[in-house]
Amino acid sequence: MTDTIPRKRLPGSVRREAILSAALDLFARRSYDAVGMRDVAAACNLSATGIYRHFPSKEALLIGLFDRLSDQLTAGMRDASRAGAPRQVLAALVRFHVGLALREPAMIPIYQREESILPPQERRRFRQVLRDYLAMWCDTLRQVVPEVSDAEARTTVVAAFGTMNCIAYHRSKLGVRALERLLIELAGRTLGVDVAEEPAPAPMSAHR
């Protein structure tokens, strides 16, 4: 007779993160409407009922993804604010955004497609984080380039976002490091500021 080895139980936070990652992948590939809780459970090797211990509904999964993105953006702003002079802060914001886009490109189309179906309170909370994020970029750019107006800064920053977010829709043949360097350089050109040579600040917090 052989002893059975019990399957190691993952900590709740690790399991929750695995569920969110699986949902992110499925929502990106199939769309939110086309994915069921059973699909997400199967992708995580969970029973159909097991997933409900962590998320009571598919809507809660979507909220969880947007909450995670809000936390990442908040941490990115906090870390960038500690980078030093305005040009260094702007460089840190660029590196953060490029890094996030490279790590989780699937979140970009999900944000664009599914943000409008969040419950009103959650949508307002997420949009406030986005407003704070955009405002920090615009304020920092105007400190580096004072002659830029508020309207010009906003348009320029949104254009830079588009440049960095393009990775969600383009399968590049470049390696990750080369692609990261190129996106940082392109974002800097869009902003009209050379951010590629700015030293990276020491990491202050995890962005996941």
N, C-alpha and C positions, 0 to 999 in steps of 0.2 A: 504494500500500500504506500502511495506517495502522498506527501503533504502538499496541499495546495497553497500557493503563495498568494495572499490577498493583494488585490490591485492597490497600488499606492494612491491615496486620496489627495487630490490637489487642494491647496489652500483656497478659500473662497475667492480671494482677490485674483489669484492666478486663473481660476476657472472662469470668473467673470470676464477677465481680459480675453481669454480664449474664445468665449462666446461672442464678445463684441467684435473680435477680429474675424471670426467666421461670418457673422452677420454683415460686416463691412464688405467682405469679398462677395457674398451672395447678392447683396443689394446692388453692388456695382455691376455685377455680371448679368443679373436678371431683372433688376428693378425691385423696389420695395413691394409693390403690389403683387409681384409674381412669386414672392418667397413666403413660405409659411414657417411657423415655429418648429414644425417637424423637420423641415429642411435644415434649419440652423442646428437643431439638436443632433441630427444625423452627422453633420459636418464636424461636430465636437465629440462624437461618440457618446452622446448622452441619450438617455431614454426620453421619450416624448414628454413625460411628466417631470423629468429631472431639470430641464431648462427653466421650468416655472419657479423653481426655488430661488433663482437668481433674477429672473425678469418675468413679471406676471402677464405680459402681453407683448405682441410685436411692436406696438407703439412705444412701450417702455424700452425696448431694444433701440429703437430709433432715437429716443430721447437720450439714452445712454451714450450713443455715438456722438451726438451733438454736445452733450455735457463733457465728454472726453476732449473733443476739439476745443471747447471753451476753456477747459483747464490748460490745454497745451498752449493756446494763444496767450492766456494770462501769464503762464510761466515764462513764455518767450518775451513778453513785454517786460516782466520783472527783471529777467536776466539782462536784457538789452539795456535797460535803464542804468545798470551798474557798469556799463562798458567804458564810461569816461566822457570824453568830449562828444559834441553832437555828431561829428563825422563817424566816430567810433560806434556810437549808438546806432546810427543808420546802417553801418556795415554789419553790426550784430543782428539787426532786424532782417537784413537781406539774407544773411547766412542762416538764421533761424527759419525763415519762410522757405528757402530753398531746401533745407534739410527736412522740414516737415513734408513738403511736396514730394520729395524723393522717397521718404519712408512710407507715406500713406497716400499715394496718388489717387487711390479709389475714393477717398473722402471728398475730393474736389467735385466730381460729378454728382455725388450723393447730396452734397450741400446745395448744389445748383438746382437739382431736380426735386429734392424732398423737403427742403427747409420750409416751404409754404404749407406743408401738411402737419407740421408740429402743432400741438395744442397751443392756443393763443398765449398763455402765460409763459410756456417754454420758449415759444418763438420770440416773444418780447425780450426775455432774458438773454437769449443767444444773440439777438440783434444788438443789444446793448454792448455786449463784448465786442462784436464786430465794429461798432461805432468807436469804441475806445481804441481798438487796434488801428483802425484807419486814422483816427485823430492823432495817435502817437507818431505814426509814419509822417503825416502831413506836417505836424508841428516840428518834428526833427528835421525834415527836409528844408523847411523855411528857416530854421536856425543855421543850416549849412549853406543854403542859397537864399539870402534875405530878399533878393530882388524878385523872387517868385511870389505871385499873389496866392491867396487862399484857393481860389478856383483853379489856378494853374497847378498848384501843389496837389490838390485832390485828383485832378485828371491825370497828372503824371504818375502818382502813386498807384492809381487803379490800372494804368497801362503797365506799370512794373509788375503788379499782381498777375495780369494776364500773361506776361512774359514768363514768369516763374511757374505759373499754374499750367502752362502748355504741356508740361511733361505728362499730365493725366491723359492727354489725347494723342501723344506722339511716342511711338516706340523707337527710342534712340538706340543706335548701335554703339554709342560711346560707353566706355566704362563709367562706373558710378562716380569716381573721383574727377574724371575729365568732364563729365556732364555737370557735376556740381560746380566746378570752376567756370565752365561756360555760362551756366545760368546766372551765377553771381556777376560775371562780367557783363552779360546782357542786361541784367537788372540795373547795374550801375550806369550803363550807357543810357538806359531809358530815364533814369533819375537825373542824369547829367552830373553824376558824382562818381569819382573813382573809389570804389569800396573794396576792390579786390586785394589791395595791399595792406588794408587795415588789419592789425593783429587781432586774432580771435580772443575774446575774453575767456577767463577761466570758467568752466561750467559751474553754475550755482544751483541748478535743480534739474531733475529729470523732466523730459517733455512727453512722457507717456503715462 
